[in-house]
Amino acid sequence: MKKKIILPALIFFFGLFAAGIAPGFSFAAKVGDITSIYGAMSNPIVGYGLVSGLDGTGDQWGVNVTQQSIVTMLSKLGINTNEASLYEIRDTAAVMVTAELPPFAVPGERINVTVSSIGNAESLQGGVLLMTPLKGPDGKVYALAQGSVSTGGSVATMNVMPLPGYIPVSQNFQTSGIVDNGGLVEKGLSIGLNSFGSVRLILKNPSFTNSSRIAAAVNAKLGKGAAKALNSTSVYIAVPAAYKGNVAELISVIDAIDVKTHSRAVIVINERSGTVVMGGNILINPVAVSNRNITLKINKKRVPNSFYLKSGLTVEELVKALNAVGASTSSIISILESIKAAGALSARIKII
């Protein structure tokens, strides 16, 4: 038997949001929080390395690259050995090491690095990453990585003496982790910021409205004509004469400017946990939906033995109603997507 939820509105009427309600919201922000400087970007670097000191959870026999790497490493240290002699080694794992080289990085700066297993290691927890060169797309070494690996999780051992068939319960992924401040920058990137004749701001969330508002806010601070919105992604700013040769100070001034930004309404759904995150004022236009054993009907009047919501239905109220009748996460996602496809919901739906 179908469960019926009665929602007040006009039957089968599709259109835009109610008058005066925009499919988004505005908030005040600093220009520096919502933009970045063109040309001043982070760069990915990567390397191959070994994690040692694992408690029997490293690569098992059959991952030849691990044995080959150990032999090569030991030979460079003056120790001669061969792969056959490493048959019983279970305390080492082959990993890929990645990091982001921040803009304006200088030699001696410390950065975080991420390690991930490429063999059949069970866990990297408690291991130590051995010195690993990290290279950029040009093949040059920009940083060296080394240090203790933390996976951010643990293995729950409920039994003091595990029984046959006992399977430890792991929290989080044990085959990837981070080395906090484990990267040492060896070579920085020279940008020559103070020689710029103009600065281009790149919006982190492209929007024609926001680029125009940023340009207007900058002009109000630096003078008319100093800034111009080029498109939804970038804003051009000519360096005023007072800041020639001192662009860094200009950027600090621009970053501190307050601007009222506009963001589109977004509904975020975590399919794994069933979590739905949304704004409180995202309205749904009158619409009728039928999904398996759940029927949403549109009616102004109260109907006996039915679920009733007041006029001005929001996504939040709809989700609460669906949860009240035991709707599954997949059903909620399907209903919201169908409502959006029908044109009765302007918010963007993002599933993670």
C-alpha positions in Angstrom: 0.0 0.0 0.0 1.4 3.4 -1.0 2.2 6.0 1.6 0.9 9.4 0.8 2.4 12.7 1.7 0.2 15.7 1.1 2.1 18.9 0.3 0.2 22.3 -0.1 0.5 24.0 -3.5 -1.1 24.0 -6.9 -1.5 20.7 -8.7 1.0 20.0 -11.5 2.2 23.6 -11.8 5.8 24.0 -12.9 7.8 27.2 -13.1 10.3 29.4 -11.3 10.7 30.0 -7.6 8.2 32.3 -5.9 8.5 35.9 -6.6 11.3 37.6 -4.7 13.1 34.3 -3.9 16.4 33.9 -5.8 17.9 30.4 -6.3 20.9 31.3 -4.2 22.1 33.5 -1.4 24.5 36.3 -0.7 27.2 36.7 1.9 30.1 39.0 2.7 33.6 37.8 2.1 37.1 39.0 1.6 38.4 39.2 -1.9 41.4 37.1 -0.9 39.2 34.3 0.4 37.4 33.8 -2.9 40.1 34.5 -5.5 43.7 33.5 -6.3 46.4 35.3 -8.3 46.9 34.2 -11.9 50.3 32.7 -12.3 50.7 32.2 -8.5 49.5 28.6 -8.3 50.6 25.5 -6.6 52.3 22.8 -8.7 52.0 19.0 -8.2 55.2 17.0 -7.6 55.6 13.3 -7.4 58.1 10.6 -6.6 58.6 6.9 -5.9 59.9 5.7 -2.6 60.0 3.0 0.1 58.3 2.9 3.5 60.2 0.8 6.0 59.6 -0.3 9.6 56.2 -1.9 9.1 55.2 -4.6 11.5 54.8 -7.4 8.9 52.2 -5.4 7.0 54.4 -4.4 4.0 54.5 -5.8 0.5 54.4 -9.6 0.3 56.5 -11.8 -2.0 55.5 -11.3 -5.6 55.8 -7.5 -5.7 59.2 -7.5 -7.5 59.5 -3.7 -7.7 59.9 -3.6 -3.9 62.7 -6.2 -3.8 64.4 -4.5 -6.7 64.2 -1.1 -5.0 65.6 -2.4 -1.8 68.5 -4.0 -3.7 69.2 -0.8 -5.6 69.0 1.3 -2.4 71.4 -0.9 -0.5 73.9 -1.1 -3.3 74.1 2.7 -3.3 74.9 2.4 0.4 77.7 0.0 -0.3 75.8 -3.2 0.7 75.7 -6.0 -1.9 72.6 -8.3 -1.8 70.1 -9.9 -4.2 66.3 -10.3 -4.4 66.4 -13.9 -3.4 67.8 -13.0 0.0 64.8 -10.7 0.6 62.2 -13.4 0.4 61.1 -13.2 4.0 61.0 -9.4 4.2 57.5 -8.1 5.1 58.4 -4.8 6.7 58.8 -2.6 3.5 56.3 -1.3 1.0 56.7 0.5 -2.3 54.8 3.8 -2.4 54.1 6.7 -4.6 54.8 10.1 -2.9 52.8 13.2 -3.9 52.8 16.8 -2.7 51.8 20.3 -3.8 54.6 22.8 -4.2 53.0 26.1 -3.0 53.3 29.4 -4.9 56.4 31.4 -4.0 58.0 28.4 -2.3 61.6 28.9 -1.2 64.4 26.4 -0.4 64.1 25.2 3.1 60.3 25.5 3.3 58.5 22.5 4.7 55.4 21.0 3.0 53.1 18.0 3.7 53.4 14.9 1.6 51.1 12.0 0.9 52.1 8.4 0.4 50.1 5.6 -1.1 50.9 1.9 -1.6 51.4 0.6 -5.1 51.9 -3.0 -4.0 50.0 -5.4 -1.8 50.9 -3.9 1.6 48.2 -4.3 4.2 49.0 -1.2 6.2 51.5 1.7 6.2 50.7 2.7 9.8 53.9 3.2 11.9 56.2 3.1 8.9 59.0 5.6 7.9 59.2 7.0 4.4 62.9 6.9 3.3 64.3 9.9 1.5 62.4 10.3 -1.8 63.1 13.0 -4.5 59.9 14.7 -5.7 59.9 15.9 -9.3 57.8 18.3 -11.3 56.4 17.8 -14.8 59.7 19.0 -16.2 61.6 16.1 -14.5 63.5 18.4 -12.1 63.7 17.7 -8.4 61.9 20.3 -6.4 61.7 18.7 -2.9 62.9 15.8 -0.8 60.5 13.8 1.3 61.2 11.7 4.4 59.6 11.0 7.8 57.1 9.0 9.8 53.8 8.0 8.0 50.5 8.4 9.7 47.4 6.9 8.2 45.0 8.6 10.6 43.4 5.3 11.5 43.9 2.2 13.6 43.3 -1.5 13.6 40.9 -2.6 16.4 42.1 -5.8 18.1 39.3 -6.9 20.4 40.9 -10.2 21.1 44.1 -10.5 23.1 44.8 -13.8 21.4 42.9 -13.8 18.0 40.8 -16.8 17.4 40.9 -18.7 14.1 39.0 -16.8 11.5 39.2 -13.5 13.4 39.4 -10.5 11.1 40.8 -7.2 12.6 38.6 -4.2 12.0 40.4 -1.3 10.3 39.4 2.4 10.7 40.1 4.5 7.6 42.3 3.4 4.8 45.6 1.9 6.0 47.3 1.9 2.6 47.7 5.6 2.3 48.8 8.3 4.7 50.6 11.6 5.2 54.0 12.7 6.4 53.4 16.0 8.2 56.0 18.6 7.1 57.8 15.7 5.6 58.8 17.5 2.4 61.8 19.9 2.2 61.7 22.3 -0.7 65.0 22.2 -2.6 64.2 24.4 -5.4 61.6 27.3 -5.4 59.7 28.8 -8.3 60.6 32.4 -9.2 57.5 34.4 -10.3 58.8 38.0 -10.1 55.5 39.3 -8.8 56.7 42.9 -8.1 57.5 43.4 -11.8 53.9 42.8 -12.9 52.2 45.7 -14.6 48.8 44.2 -14.0 47.2 41.6 -11.7 44.5 39.1 -12.7 42.3 37.6 -10.0 40.9 34.1 -10.6 37.6 33.3 -9.0 37.6 30.0 -7.1 33.9 29.6 -8.0 33.2 31.2 -11.4 30.3 33.7 -11.5 29.6 36.7 -13.7 27.8 38.3 -10.8 30.7 37.9 -8.4 33.4 39.0 -10.9 31.4 42.2 -11.5 31.0 42.8 -7.8 34.7 42.3 -7.2 35.6 44.7 -9.9 33.2 47.3 -8.5 34.6 46.8 -5.0 38.2 47.2 -6.2 37.3 50.3 -8.2 35.7 51.8 -5.0 39.0 51.2 -3.2 41.6 52.0 -5.8 39.8 54.4 -8.1 37.5 54.2 -11.1 38.8 52.1 -14.0 41.4 50.2 -12.0 39.6 46.9 -12.3 37.5 45.3 -15.0 35.6 41.9 -15.0 36.9 40.0 -18.0 34.5 37.0 -17.7 33.0 34.8 -15.0 36.4 33.6 -14.0 38.8 36.5 -14.0 39.1 40.2 -13.0 41.8 42.4 -14.5 43.4 45.0 -12.3 45.9 47.5 -13.6 48.7 48.2 -11.1 48.3 51.9 -10.0 51.4 54.1 -10.1 51.6 54.2 -6.3 52.2 50.4 -6.3 54.6 50.1 -9.2 57.4 47.7 -8.0 55.4 46.8 -4.9 52.7 44.6 -6.2 52.8 42.4 -3.1 51.5 45.3 -1.1 48.8 46.0 -3.7 47.6 42.4 -3.4 47.5 42.6 0.4 45.2 45.6 0.0 43.0 43.9 -2.5 42.7 40.7 -0.5 41.3 42.7 2.5 38.5 44.3 0.5 35.0 43.2 1.5 32.6 42.2 -1.2 29.1 40.9 -1.1 29.1 37.7 -3.2 26.3 35.6 -4.6 26.3 31.8 -4.5 24.0 29.4 -6.3 22.0 27.2 -4.1 23.5 23.7 -3.8 22.1 20.5 -2.3 24.9 18.1 -1.3 24.0 14.5 -0.8 26.4 12.0 0.7 25.1 8.7 -0.7 27.2 6.5 1.6 26.0 8.1 4.8 22.6 9.3 3.8 23.5 12.9 4.8 21.7 15.7 2.9 23.1 19.3 3.3 21.2 22.2 2.0 20.3 25.9 2.6 17.2 26.5 4.7 15.4 28.7 2.1 15.6 26.5 -1.1 12.0 26.4 -2.3 10.4 23.8 -4.4 7.7 24.8 -7.0 4.4 22.9 -6.9 5.0 19.5 -8.4 3.7 15.9 -8.1 6.1 13.0 -7.9 5.6 9.2 -7.6 8.5 7.1 -6.6 8.0 3.3 -6.0 6.0 3.1 -2.7 6.0 6.9 -2.0 3.5 9.3 -3.6 3.9 13.0 -3.2 0.6 14.8 -4.0 0.0 18.5 -4.3 -3.2 19.8 -2.6 -4.2 22.9 -0.7 -6.5 21.1 1.6 -5.8 18.9 4.5 -6.6 15.3 3.8 -7.4 12.9 6.7 -4.7 10.3 7.6 -2.1 12.2 5.5 1.2 14.0 6.1 0.7 17.8 5.8 3.2 20.6 5.3 2.4 24.2 5.3 2.6 26.5 2.3 6.0 27.5 1.0 7.6 24.0 0.8 11.4 23.9 1.2 13.9 21.1 0.3 14.6 20.8 4.1 10.9 20.1 4.8 10.6 17.7 1.9 13.6 15.7 3.1 12.3 15.6 6.7 8.9 14.3 5.3 10.6 11.6 3.3 12.7 10.5 6.2 9.6 10.4 8.4 8.0 7.8 6.1 11.2 5.8 5.9 12.4 6.7 2.4 15.8 5.4 1.5 18.7 7.6 0.5 18.5 6.4 -3.1 14.7 7.3 -3.2 15.5 10.8 -1.8 18.2 11.3 -4.4 15.9 10.1 -7.2 13.0 12.3 -6.0 15.2 15.5 -5.8 16.8 14.8 -9.2 13.3 14.2 -10.8 12.0 17.5 -9.3 15.0 19.4 -10.6 14.5 17.8 -14.1 10.9 18.9 -14.0 12.0 22.5 -13.6 10.6 22.8 -10.1 14.0 23.1 -8.3 16.7 25.6 -9.3 19.4 24.4 -6.9 22.3 22.4 -8.1 22.4 18.8 -6.8 25.9 17.5 -6.0 26.3 13.8 -5.0 29.5 12.8 -3.2 
